[in-house]
C-alpha cells in the first residue's frame, strides 16, 4: 500500500507488483478543494504513470521509461 499527502488531499493506493516495479493501480484521494488543484492533478497523474521505484538511502525515486519523474526525501 502507498499513502501520502498531495498538494491538497490525502491519497492511497494498493501496490500490485513487487519492488522494484511500481504500479499504484487506482489512486483514491480525499476531495478537499484548495487553490493548488492543478498541481495536485499533475502529481497524481505522474504517480499513476511511474513504473519503477528505487530506494537510495533516505530517497525514493519513481521513474518510467523516459527517466526520473518523482523524487521523495525522508523528513529529518
Biopython code that builds the backbone (N, CA, C, O; Angstrom):
import numpy as np
from Bio.PDB.StructureBuilder import StructureBuilder

atoms = [
    (1, "UNK", "N", (0.846, -1.174, 0.000)),
    (1, "UNK", "CA", (0.000, 0.000, 0.000)),
    (1, "UNK", "C", (0.891, 1.237, 0.000)),
    (1, "UNK", "O", (1.952, 1.254, 0.625)),
    (2, "UNK", "N", (0.446, 2.264, -0.707)),
    (2, "UNK", "CA", (1.111, 3.560, -0.616)),
    (2, "UNK", "C", (0.098, 4.554, -0.062)),
    (2, "UNK", "O", (-1.109, 4.385, -0.232)),
    (3, "UNK", "N", (0.587, 5.565, 0.585)),
    (3, "UNK", "CA", (-0.280, 6.611, 1.134)),
    (3, "UNK", "C", (0.560, 7.857, 1.336)),
    (3, "UNK", "O", (1.762, 7.780, 1.589)),
    (4, "UNK", "N", (-0.091, 9.008, 1.219)),
    (4, "UNK", "CA", (0.634, 10.249, 1.416)),
    (4, "UNK", "C", (-0.267, 11.451, 1.301)),
    (4, "UNK", "O", (-1.491, 11.337, 1.245)),
    (5, "UNK", "N", (0.368, 12.610, 1.266)),
    (5, "UNK", "CA", (-0.332, 13.883, 1.124)),
    (5, "UNK", "C", (0.094, 14.531, -0.178)),
    (5, "UNK", "O", (1.273, 14.825, -0.378)),
    (6, "UNK", "N", (-0.863, 14.753, -1.061)),
    (6, "UNK", "CA", (-0.622, 15.507, -2.286)),
    (6, "UNK", "C", (-0.732, 16.989, -1.926)),
    (6, "UNK", "O", (-0.927, 17.298, -0.750)),
    (7, "UNK", "N", (-0.617, 17.912, -2.868)),
    (7, "UNK", "CA", (-0.702, 19.328, -2.515)),
    (7, "UNK", "C", (-1.982, 19.730, -1.778)),
    (7, "UNK", "O", (-1.966, 20.680, -0.996)),
    (8, "UNK", "N", (-3.089, 19.020, -2.017)),
    (8, "UNK", "CA", (-4.357, 19.390, -1.379)),
    (8, "UNK", "C", (-4.977, 18.273, -0.548)),
    (8, "UNK", "O", (-5.612, 18.553, 0.469)),
    (9, "UNK", "N", (-4.813, 17.042, -0.945)),
    (9, "UNK", "CA", (-5.555, 15.931, -0.375)),
    (9, "UNK", "C", (-4.667, 14.760, 0.002)),
    (9, "UNK", "O", (-3.553, 14.612, -0.500)),
    (10, "UNK", "N", (-5.184, 13.934, 0.896)),
    (10, "UNK", "CA", (-4.535, 12.676, 1.223)),
    (10, "UNK", "C", (-4.879, 11.679, 0.124)),
    (10, "UNK", "O", (-5.961, 11.739, -0.460)),
    (11, "UNK", "N", (-3.951, 10.756, -0.158)),
    (11, "UNK", "CA", (-4.202, 9.738, -1.175)),
    (11, "UNK", "C", (-3.705, 8.388, -0.683)),
    (11, "UNK", "O", (-2.880, 8.313, 0.228)),
    (12, "UNK", "N", (-4.215, 7.324, -1.293)),
    (12, "UNK", "CA", (-3.740, 5.977, -1.010)),
    (12, "UNK", "C", (-4.023, 5.100, -2.220)),
    (12, "UNK", "O", (-4.884, 5.409, -3.043)),
    (13, "UNK", "N", (-3.293, 4.014, -2.311)),
    (13, "UNK", "CA", (-3.471, 3.058, -3.402)),
    (13, "UNK", "C", (-2.852, 1.736, -2.983)),
    (13, "UNK", "O", (-1.982, 1.688, -2.114)),
    (14, "UNK", "N", (-3.308, 0.683, -3.606)),
    (14, "UNK", "CA", (-2.740, -0.642, -3.359)),
    (14, "UNK", "C", (-1.598, -0.875, -4.338)),
    (14, "UNK", "O", (-1.748, -0.643, -5.537)),
    (15, "UNK", "N", (-0.468, -1.329, -3.836)),
    (15, "UNK", "CA", (0.637, -1.718, -4.715)),
    (15, "UNK", "C", (0.362, -3.137, -5.194)),
    (15, "UNK", "O", (0.098, -4.029, -4.388)),
    (16, "UNK", "N", (0.425, -3.340, -6.493)),
    (16, "UNK", "CA", (0.051, -4.634, -7.051)),
    (16, "UNK", "C", (1.221, -5.413, -7.627)),
    (16, "UNK", "O", (1.040, -6.517, -8.142)),
    (17, "UNK", "N", (2.426, -4.847, -7.545)),
    (17, "UNK", "CA", (3.607, -5.510, -8.088)),
    (17, "UNK", "C", (4.740, -5.445, -7.062)),
    (17, "UNK", "O", (4.739, -4.558, -6.208)),
    (18, "UNK", "N", (5.706, -6.365, -7.127)),
    (18, "UNK", "CA", (6.813, -6.356, -6.167)),
    (18, "UNK", "C", (7.881, -5.320, -6.537)),
    (18, "UNK", "O", (8.025, -4.937, -7.698)),
    (19, "UNK", "N", (8.622, -4.881, -5.517)),
    (19, "UNK", "CA", (9.764, -3.986, -5.705)),
    (19, "UNK", "C", (10.752, -4.652, -6.640)),
    (19, "UNK", "O", (11.000, -5.847, -6.476)),
    (20, "UNK", "N", (11.325, -3.972, -7.597)),
    (20, "UNK", "CA", (11.389, -2.538, -7.792)),
    (20, "UNK", "C", (10.296, -1.995, -8.713)),
    (20, "UNK", "O", (10.270, -0.795, -8.987)),
    (21, "UNK", "N", (9.410, -2.838, -9.188)),
    (21, "UNK", "CA", (8.338, -2.344, -10.051)),
    (21, "UNK", "C", (7.382, -1.489, -9.239)),
    (21, "UNK", "O", (7.307, -1.619, -8.017)),
    (22, "UNK", "N", (6.662, -0.626, -9.906)),
    (22, "UNK", "CA", (5.735, 0.276, -9.234)),
    (22, "UNK", "C", (4.465, 0.370, -10.062)),
    (22, "UNK", "O", (4.508, 0.736, -11.237)),
    (23, "UNK", "N", (3.343, 0.043, -9.456)),
    (23, "UNK", "CA", (2.033, 0.179, -10.105)),
    (23, "UNK", "C", (1.031, 0.496, -9.012)),
    (23, "UNK", "O", (0.612, -0.388, -8.265)),
    (24, "UNK", "N", (0.651, 1.758, -8.923)),
    (24, "UNK", "CA", (-0.253, 2.189, -7.859)),
    (24, "UNK", "C", (-1.700, 1.795, -8.122)),
    (24, "UNK", "O", (-2.536, 1.908, -7.226)),
    (25, "UNK", "N", (-2.011, 1.338, -9.321)),
    (25, "UNK", "CA", (-3.391, 0.969, -9.616)),
    (25, "UNK", "C", (-4.311, 2.172, -9.461)),
    (25, "UNK", "O", (-3.946, 3.290, -9.827)),
    (26, "UNK", "N", (-5.487, 1.946, -8.928)),
    (26, "UNK", "CA", (-6.447, 3.033, -8.710)),
    (26, "UNK", "C", (-6.020, 3.847, -7.488)),
    (26, "UNK", "O", (-5.865, 3.294, -6.399)),
    (27, "UNK", "N", (-5.832, 5.138, -7.660)),
    (27, "UNK", "CA", (-5.436, 6.019, -6.565)),
    (27, "UNK", "C", (-6.680, 6.692, -6.014)),
    (27, "UNK", "O", (-7.389, 7.391, -6.737)),
    (28, "UNK", "N", (-6.941, 6.479, -4.730)),
    (28, "UNK", "CA", (-8.074, 7.120, -4.056)),
    (28, "UNK", "C", (-7.562, 8.367, -3.347)),
    (28, "UNK", "O", (-6.487, 8.350, -2.747)),
    (29, "UNK", "N", (-8.335, 9.449, -3.418)),
    (29, "UNK", "CA", (-7.929, 10.700, -2.768)),
    (29, "UNK", "C", (-9.149, 11.356, -2.137)),
    (29, "UNK", "O", (-10.277, 11.204, -2.607)),
    (30, "UNK", "N", (-8.892, 12.085, -1.067)),
    (30, "UNK", "CA", (-9.961, 12.869, -0.467)),
    (30, "UNK", "C", (-10.345, 13.974, -1.442)),
    (30, "UNK", "O", (-9.664, 14.165, -2.450)),
    (31, "UNK", "N", (-11.409, 14.695, -1.166)),
    (31, "UNK", "CA", (-11.941, 15.666, -2.129)),
    (31, "UNK", "C", (-11.965, 17.096, -1.607)),
    (31, "UNK", "O", (-12.911, 17.836, -1.876)),
    (32, "UNK", "N", (-10.935, 17.491, -0.863)),
    (32, "UNK", "CA", (-10.868, 18.872, -0.386)),
    (32, "UNK", "C", (-10.490, 19.803, -1.527)),
    (32, "UNK", "O", (-9.634, 19.479, -2.351)),
    (33, "UNK", "N", (-11.122, 20.936, -1.564)),
    (33, "UNK", "CA", (-10.763, 21.952, -2.556)),
    (33, "UNK", "C", (-9.628, 22.811, -1.999)),
    (33, "UNK", "O", (-9.522, 23.018, -0.790)),
    (34, "UNK", "N", (-8.794, 23.300, -2.894)),
    (34, "UNK", "CA", (-7.721, 24.202, -2.490)),
    (34, "UNK", "C", (-7.259, 24.969, -3.718)),
    (34, "UNK", "O", (-7.633, 24.616, -4.837)),
    (35, "UNK", "N", (-6.459, 26.004, -3.538)),
    (35, "UNK", "CA", (-6.015, 26.801, -4.673)),
    (35, "UNK", "C", (-5.027, 26.081, -5.593)),
    (35, "UNK", "O", (-4.763, 26.566, -6.694)),
    (36, "UNK", "N", (-4.478, 24.945, -5.177)),
    (36, "UNK", "CA", (-3.437, 24.280, -5.950)),
    (36, "UNK", "C", (-3.905, 22.962, -6.570)),
    (36, "UNK", "O", (-3.130, 22.008, -6.643)),
    (37, "UNK", "N", (-5.159, 22.898, -7.017)),
    (37, "UNK", "CA", (-5.684, 21.658, -7.585)),
    (37, "UNK", "C", (-4.967, 21.262, -8.879)),
    (37, "UNK", "O", (-4.870, 20.072, -9.176)),
    (38, "UNK", "N", (-4.469, 22.214, -9.647)),
    (38, "UNK", "CA", (-3.735, 21.883, -10.869)),
    (38, "UNK", "C", (-2.456, 21.108, -10.532)),
    (38, "UNK", "O", (-2.129, 20.127, -11.201)),
    (39, "UNK", "N", (-1.743, 21.543, -9.506)),
    (39, "UNK", "CA", (-0.520, 20.836, -9.081)),
    (39, "UNK", "C", (-0.877, 19.450, -8.556)),
    (39, "UNK", "O", (-0.153, 18.484, -8.799)),
    (40, "UNK", "N", (-1.982, 19.355, -7.842)),
    (40, "UNK", "CA", (-2.414, 18.059, -7.322)),
    (40, "UNK", "C", (-2.726, 17.096, -8.464)),
    (40, "UNK", "O", (-2.320, 15.934, -8.429)),
    (41, "UNK", "N", (-3.438, 17.572, -9.462)),
    (41, "UNK", "CA", (-3.770, 16.727, -10.609)),
    (41, "UNK", "C", (-2.502, 16.256, -11.310)),
    (41, "UNK", "O", (-2.395, 15.080, -11.658)),
    (42, "UNK", "N", (-1.544, 17.146, -11.521)),
    (42, "UNK", "CA", (-0.282, 16.782, -12.161)),
    (42, "UNK", "C", (0.477, 15.748, -11.328)),
    (42, "UNK", "O", (1.033, 14.797, -11.879)),
    (43, "UNK", "N", (0.505, 15.928, -9.997)),
    (43, "UNK", "CA", (1.203, 14.995, -9.116)),
    (43, "UNK", "C", (0.563, 13.614, -9.171)),
    (43, "UNK", "O", (1.261, 12.616, -9.350)),
    (44, "UNK", "N", (-0.756, 13.546, -9.019)),
    (44, "UNK", "CA", (-1.434, 12.248, -9.013)),
    (44, "UNK", "C", (-1.347, 11.564, -10.377)),
    (44, "UNK", "O", (-1.248, 10.338, -10.441)),
    (45, "UNK", "N", (-1.381, 12.330, -11.464)),
    (45, "UNK", "CA", (-1.199, 11.741, -12.792)),
    (45, "UNK", "C", (0.199, 11.148, -12.927)),
    (45, "UNK", "O", (0.352, 10.035, -13.429)),
    (46, "UNK", "N", (1.220, 11.879, -12.484)),
    (46, "UNK", "CA", (2.599, 11.370, -12.546)),
    (46, "UNK", "C", (2.747, 10.122, -11.688)),
    (46, "UNK", "O", (3.407, 9.168, -12.099)),
    (47, "UNK", "N", (2.145, 10.111, -10.507)),
    (47, "UNK", "CA", (2.208, 8.949, -9.622)),
    (47, "UNK", "C", (1.582, 7.735, -10.292)),
    (47, "UNK", "O", (2.063, 6.615, -10.119)),
    (48, "UNK", "N", (0.522, 7.943, -11.049)),
    (48, "UNK", "CA", (-0.132, 6.849, -11.743)),
    (48, "UNK", "C", (0.613, 6.355, -12.968)),
    (48, "UNK", "O", (0.304, 5.276, -13.474)),
    (49, "UNK", "N", (1.596, 7.118, -13.465)),
    (49, "UNK", "CA", (2.318, 6.758, -14.682)),
    (49, "UNK", "C", (3.681, 6.114, -14.438)),
    (49, "UNK", "O", (4.223, 5.480, -15.344)),
    (50, "UNK", "N", (4.248, 6.260, -13.246)),
    (50, "UNK", "CA", (5.576, 5.691, -12.994)),
    (50, "UNK", "C", (5.492, 4.170, -12.901)),
    (50, "UNK", "O", (4.452, 3.615, -12.548)),
    (51, "UNK", "N", (6.600, 3.507, -13.221)),
    (51, "UNK", "CA", (6.609, 2.047, -13.275)),
    (51, "UNK", "C", (7.760, 1.398, -12.511)),
    (51, "UNK", "O", (7.768, 0.182, -12.319)),
    (52, "UNK", "N", (8.726, 2.197, -12.076)),
    (52, "UNK", "CA", (9.900, 1.646, -11.385)),
    (52, "UNK", "C", (10.188, 2.483, -10.147)),
    (52, "UNK", "O", (10.105, 3.710, -10.185)),
    (53, "UNK", "N", (10.528, 1.809, -9.046)),
    (53, "UNK", "CA", (10.912, 2.516, -7.825)),
    (53, "UNK", "C", (12.328, 2.116, -7.441)),
    (53, "UNK", "O", (12.768, 0.994, -7.693)),
    (54, "UNK", "N", (13.023, 3.052, -6.831)),
    (54, "UNK", "CA", (14.377, 2.795, -6.364)),
    (54, "UNK", "C", (14.569, 3.531, -5.048)),
    (54, "UNK", "O", (14.193, 4.697, -4.921)),
    (55, "UNK", "N", (15.149, 2.857, -4.077)),
    (55, "UNK", "CA", (15.420, 3.466, -2.780)),
    (55, "UNK", "C", (16.924, 3.596, -2.630)),
    (55, "UNK", "O", (17.655, 2.608, -2.697)),
    (56, "UNK", "N", (17.381, 4.825, -2.427)),
    (56, "UNK", "CA", (18.796, 5.113, -2.212)),
    (56, "UNK", "C", (18.919, 5.859, -0.892)),
    (56, "UNK", "O", (18.721, 7.073, -0.841)),
    (57, "UNK", "N", (19.246, 5.140, 0.170)),
    (57, "UNK", "CA", (19.325, 5.757, 1.493)),
    (57, "UNK", "C", (17.967, 6.270, 1.918)),
    (57, "UNK", "O", (17.025, 5.491, 2.059)),
    (58, "UNK", "N", (17.855, 7.582, 2.125)),
    (58, "UNK", "CA", (16.591, 8.169, 2.564)),
    (58, "UNK", "C", (15.811, 8.789, 1.401)),
    (58, "UNK", "O", (14.950, 9.642, 1.615)),
    (59, "UNK", "N", (16.115, 8.358, 0.162)),
    (59, "UNK", "CA", (15.476, 8.926, -1.018)),
    (59, "UNK", "C", (14.754, 7.843, -1.812)),
    (59, "UNK", "O", (15.308, 6.772, -2.058)),
    (60, "UNK", "N", (13.518, 8.127, -2.211)),
    (60, "UNK", "CA", (12.726, 7.262, -3.073)),
    (60, "UNK", "C", (12.630, 7.936, -4.433)),
    (60, "UNK", "O", (12.212, 9.089, -4.530)),
    (61, "UNK", "N", (13.013, 7.223, -5.476)),
    (61, "UNK", "CA", (12.944, 7.743, -6.835)),
    (61, "UNK", "C", (11.955, 6.892, -7.622)),
    (61, "UNK", "O", (12.104, 5.673, -7.703)),
    (62, "UNK", "N", (10.951, 7.532, -8.195)),
    (62, "UNK", "CA", (9.973, 6.847, -9.034)),
    (62, "UNK", "C", (10.205, 7.278, -10.472)),
    (62, "UNK", "O", (10.292, 8.471, -10.763)),
    (63, "UNK", "N", (10.304, 6.307, -11.371)),
    (63, "UNK", "CA", (10.664, 6.571, -12.766)),
    (63, "UNK", "C", (9.718, 5.852, -13.719)),
    (63, "UNK", "O", (8.921, 5.003, -13.320)),
    (64, "UNK", "N", (9.832, 6.222, -14.991)),
    (64, "UNK", "CA", (9.210, 5.477, -16.075)),
    (64, "UNK", "C", (10.242, 5.345, -17.186)),
    (64, "UNK", "O", (11.407, 5.684, -16.981)),
    (65, "UNK", "N", (9.842, 4.864, -18.354)),
    (65, "UNK", "CA", (10.809, 4.633, -19.427)),
    (65, "UNK", "C", (11.500, 5.907, -19.911)),
    (65, "UNK", "O", (12.549, 5.836, -20.550)),
    (66, "UNK", "N", (10.916, 7.078, -19.610)),
    (66, "UNK", "CA", (11.556, 8.332, -20.034)),
    (66, "UNK", "C", (12.535, 8.875, -18.999)),
    (66, "UNK", "O", (13.234, 9.852, -19.267)),
    (67, "UNK", "N", (12.597, 8.253, -17.815)),
    (67, "UNK", "CA", (13.538, 8.699, -16.781)),
    (67, "UNK", "C", (12.850, 9.016, -15.475)),
    (67, "UNK", "O", (11.692, 8.656, -15.265)),
    (68, "UNK", "N", (13.576, 9.699, -14.591)),
    (68, "UNK", "CA", (13.059, 10.038, -13.267)),
    (68, "UNK", "C", (11.870, 10.980, -13.379)),
    (68, "UNK", "O", (11.892, 11.932, -14.158)),
    (69, "UNK", "N", (10.836, 10.709, -12.598)),
    (69, "UNK", "CA", (9.636, 11.538, -12.608)),
    (69, "UNK", "C", (9.362, 12.182, -11.255)),
    (69, "UNK", "O", (9.043, 13.368, -11.178)),
    (70, "UNK", "N", (9.491, 11.384, -10.175)),
    (70, "UNK", "CA", (9.179, 11.879, -8.834)),
    (70, "UNK", "C", (10.305, 11.468, -7.887)),
    (70, "UNK", "O", (10.755, 10.322, -7.915)),
    (71, "UNK", "N", (10.758, 12.398, -7.055)),
    (71, "UNK", "CA", (11.804, 12.121, -6.087)),
    (71, "UNK", "C", (11.323, 12.567, -4.726)),
    (71, "UNK", "O", (10.920, 13.716, -4.543)),
    (72, "UNK", "N", (11.366, 11.647, -3.762)),
    (72, "UNK", "CA", (10.932, 11.922, -2.398)),
    (72, "UNK", "C", (12.108, 11.723, -1.455)),
    (72, "UNK", "O", (12.858, 10.757, -1.595)),
    (73, "UNK", "N", (12.275, 12.623, -0.499)),
    (73, "UNK", "CA", (13.336, 12.500, 0.501)),
    (73, "UNK", "C", (12.683, 12.443, 1.867)),
    (73, "UNK", "O", (11.785, 13.232, 2.160)),
    (74, "UNK", "N", (13.128, 11.510, 2.711)),
    (74, "UNK", "CA", (12.590, 11.358, 4.054)),
    (74, "UNK", "C", (12.808, 12.645, 4.854)),
    (74, "UNK", "O", (13.837, 13.308, 4.726)),
    (75, "UNK", "N", (11.826, 12.977, 5.671)),
    (75, "UNK", "CA", (11.945, 14.159, 6.528)),
    (75, "UNK", "C", (12.994, 13.898, 7.603)),
    (75, "UNK", "O", (13.155, 12.768, 8.064)),
    (76, "UNK", "N", (13.701, 14.944, 7.994)),
    (76, "UNK", "CA", (14.713, 14.820, 9.060)),
    (76, "UNK", "C", (14.068, 14.704, 10.402)),
    (76, "UNK", "O", (14.762, 14.592, 11.413)),
]
sb = StructureBuilder()
sb.init_structure("model")
sb.init_model(0)
sb.init_chain("A")
sb.init_seg("    ")
for serial, (resi, resn, name, xyz) in enumerate(atoms, 1):
    if name == "N":
        sb.init_residue(resn, " ", resi, " ")
    sb.init_atom(name, np.array(xyz, "f"), 0.0, 1.0, " ", f" {name:<3s}", serial, name[0])
structure = sb.get_structure()
